[in-house]
């Protein structure tokens, strides 16, 4: 990507935005959050639109006084992940033991 290149491919836009794949960019386009330009059969994204989306996604935390706790600031992402909920998958007695093997007669 050159410094004067204004239109980016979906892969380049994903790298620029720090997304995992170009399919995340396609989802943003389909949801209307990101405008795109179709040139022939190719989809291109304007660098200015990517920068505008970044600016609109930023959240501004209010200024805190020294005595106020950290929980008053607005956050875009949670501080911790929710605990993993695991199902209790206990198997019954009859499923845990193997069936008896019949003896062969000679």
GIFEN-V934636 format. One line per field, one symbol per residue. phi: phi as a letter, one per 20 degrees, with the letter a starting at -180 (. if undefined). burial: b if it has 24 or more other C-alpha atoms within 12 Angstrom, else e. A space follows every 10 residues. Layout:
BEGIN
phi = ???
burial = ???
END
This chain:
BEGIN
phi = .efefeedff ffffffemef bfffffffff enfcfcdddm eddccfffff ffffffefdd effdegeeff feffcecffc ffffedeede efgfeeefff efeedd
burial = eeeeeebbbb bbbbebbeee ebeebbebbe eeebbbeeee eebbbbbebb eeeeeeeeee eeeeeeeeee eeeeeeeeee eeeeeeeeee eeeeeeeeee eeeeee
END
